[in-house]
Amino acid sequence: MYRYLLALSWLVGSGAASHAADPIKPTVVAPIVDAKSGQLYGAASGAGWLPARDAEAFMKKGLVFRAYANDGSFLKKATLSKVRTSEVCANPTYRPDNKASLPPRSATLVSAPWDAAPRRPSALDRNSRVYREAVSGWLRDQGINDPKPALSQLWRIDLEGDGRDEVLVAASRHRGSATSTVAGDYSVLLMRKLAGDKVATIPIESNIYPEACIAECALAVHKVFGALDLNGDGRLEIITKSSAYESTTQAVHAVDGTHVAKRLEWVCGS
């Protein structure tokens, strides 16, 4: 009953704000599903976000999803059916129905009427001295010395649609075991963007270990999984993937200027 009432309230809006000459338009609620795991992230609804437990109310039979690759390429449309929730995954799981299949490159499924990929990323040279030095400088400020970090990912993309590109850069150093780290190990995903007349370095995901950690530190390696406009506001959200010992986490981050906030996520594993 709670989910029914929640769905109804989001669809019709607040009656107190309605006016006969200016009717309220229904809010579009767009559920988001990971293509590989079937995990429901949750849903975008205008300027708001619904966690998976509330977004399930909008997973109606016949709901159409658009499948996007990691680089934002639109692949195909599909409908989904719920399957039994996995014992190792936190959120409800959905798969394509029996008559549909998804292309191998499918990464994120979005049930929205708008184009979720109005802008797509370009990969830069990961040997870039400029970005290596930027990462090294940021790490040094956190107490980590690595003069020549190995960049695992380097993307350029206009996230906010203002004609100015941001750069997303991932780097990691892990010399310990699966559940241990050596002093100086780290994994970071950073955003470089203009803030006024200066370039700011903003962490999206980070794990840093200035000191060694034994047995209880499964370092998570972070990367950009995608960048899509999930709520239809023209700005792209960053989807991240963090892989650690026996666990995977994927999350949706909203960018507003130099502020980055995690909005949705799912976790599989311990």
N, C-alpha and C positions, 0 to 999 in steps of 0.2 A: 504494500500500500504506500509506503514512504517513497519508493522509487517512482510509482505511478504519479503521485502528487508532485514530486520534484520535476518529472518530465513535463507534466501539464503546466507547471508554473513557468518553466523556461520557454515553453512554446508560445504561450499566450501573453506573457509579460505581466506587468502589474496593472490591474484594472483601475487603480486610483489615478494613474497618469494618463488614461485614455481620454480622447475627445472626439466627438462625432465628426468634426470637420478634419481631424488629423489622426486617423486610426493608427494604432501601434502595429508595426510590421513584426511578424514572428521572428524571433532570434534563430539564426541558423546554428544548429549544434552539429559539429563535425567530429565524429569519433576517429581515432587514429590507432592503427594496428601495425605492429612489426610483421613484415611479410614472412620472415624465416621462422620465427618462434611462434607466431600467432598471438603474441601477447598484446592485450589492449592497453595502450598507454593511458588512455582517458579520452577527453574530448575538449575541443576548443569551442567557445560560445561567445562570439563577439569579443569583448575585452576580457572575458573571464575564462576560467579553465575548470573542468570537472575531472576529479580523479576517477580511476577505473571503476570503483564501486558505484559511483553515481552515473557514469557514462553508460553503463550497461543498460539503463532504462531506454536509451536511444538506439540500441542495437536491434532494430526491428527487422523482421523477415523481408527480404528483397532490397535491403539498403545497399546502394551501389557505392563501391569504393574505386578510387583511381590508384593504380600502382605506379610508383615512381622508383627509379634507380637511385643509387647514392649520389650521382652527379645531377639529379633533377630531371633526367629524361622521363617523359611520360611513356608508359609501356602498354597498359591496357586497362579496361574496367573489369570488375569482378564483384560478385556478391559472396557473402560469407555465412558460414554456419558455425554455431558454437559447438565446441567439443569439450570433453571433460577437462577440468582444470588440472594442470600438471602438479605433482606433489613437490616439485623443486622450483616452480615458478610462482610468483606472488599474485599475479593478476589473472583475470579470466582469459581463456585462450579461444581464438577464432581461426577458422580455416576456410579456404574457398569451398563453395558447395561442390557436390559430386560431379557437376557438369562443367566446372571451370577449373582452369589451372593458371598458374602465374609463371611468367618468364623467369629464367634463372637469375636475371639481374634485379628482380624485384626486391626492394628494400623497405619501403614505407607505403602503407595503404591509408589513403585519406578520403573520407566521405564528405566531400565539399563540392559545391557547384563552381567554384572559381579555380583558376589555374594556380596550383600551389607552387609552381616553379617559374615565376616570371623572370627570374635571373638565375643563371647557373654559374658554378665556380670554374675557375681555371687553375690548373696545377702549376706551381712555380718550381724552379730548380732547388731541390733540397740541399744542394751544396752551397747555397747563397751565403756569402760571407756576412752580408748585412744582417740577415735574420739569425744566423748563428751567434753573432755578437750580441744581438738583442736578447736572445734567450740566455746566453751566458751572463749578461749583465743583470737580468732579472733574477736568475738563480743566485748570483753573488749577493744580491740584496737579501735573499732568504737564507743565507749562510751556507750555500752549496758552491763549491769551486769546480767548474767544468769549462775550461777555456775553449774547447772545441766540441760542443754538443752535437750528437748525431740527430738530425731532424728526420723524423719518420713520416711527416706529412706537412705540406705547405700549400694552402689554398688562398686564392684571392677572390673576393666576391663582395658586391655591394649589398650589404644586409638590409640597410634601411631605405634603399631606393632614393637616396639623396645625391647620386652621382659620384659619391666618394667611396672607394673600395676599402674594405677591411681585409686584413690578412689573418688567417687562422694557422697556427703552427703547433705541431706536436713534437715532443722529444722525450726520451726516457733513457735512463741508465740503471740497469739492475744487475748487480754482481753477486747477490746473495742467492739463497735457495728459493724454492717456490713459496715458502712461508717466512723467509728471513731477508733482511736487507743489510748491506754494508753501509757504513757511514758515508754519506755523499750520494746515495742512490736517490732516484727521483723519477717521477713521471708527470708531465705537465701538458696541458692544452691551453694555449694562450691566444688572445686576440690582440692584434696591433691595429690601432685606428687613430685618426686625427681627433684631437680634443682641443678645440681652439686652434692655436698655431703650433701645437706640440703633438708629438706622437705618444700615445699612452699604451702601456702594456697591461692587459687586464686578464687575470686568470679565469678560465671557465671551469676547468677541473685540474686539481693538482694534488700530488702526494710527494712530500719531500722528507728525507730522512737525514738530518745533519749528524745524527748518531746512529750506531748500529742497532738493529732490532732483531731479536732471535725468536723464532717459533710462532709469533703472533702477528706478523706483518707480511701479509700477502699483497705485494705491490700490484696495484691495478694500472694497466697500461691504457692510456686514454687516447682516443682519436675522434675526428669528426666523422660522423656516420652520414650526415646529410644536412642540407639547409633548405627549408621549405616555408612557405607562407601558410601556416596551419590554421590561422584564425581570420584570414581574409582582410587584414589591415594594410597589406602592401609591404610589410616588413617581414623578413625571413627569420624564423626561429632556427637555432642551431640544435641539431640532434647529435648527441654524443654516444659513444660506445666505450665502456670501461671493462676490460677483461682482466680478471684476477684468478688466483688459484681456486678452481671449482666454482666460479661464479661469473656471471655477466650482468652488467647493468647498462641500460640505455635510458637516456633522459632528454627531455625537451627544455631548452633554455631560451628565454626571451631576452632580447637586447634592447635597451633604451638608453641611448647615449653611451656613457661609460659604465652603465649599470647592467649587470647580467644576473638574471634570476631563474632558478630551476622551477619549472612549472609542472611537469609530469615525469614519471619514470616507471620502469618495471625492472624487476630483479629475478634472475633465475640462478639457483644454486645457493650454497651456504655462505 
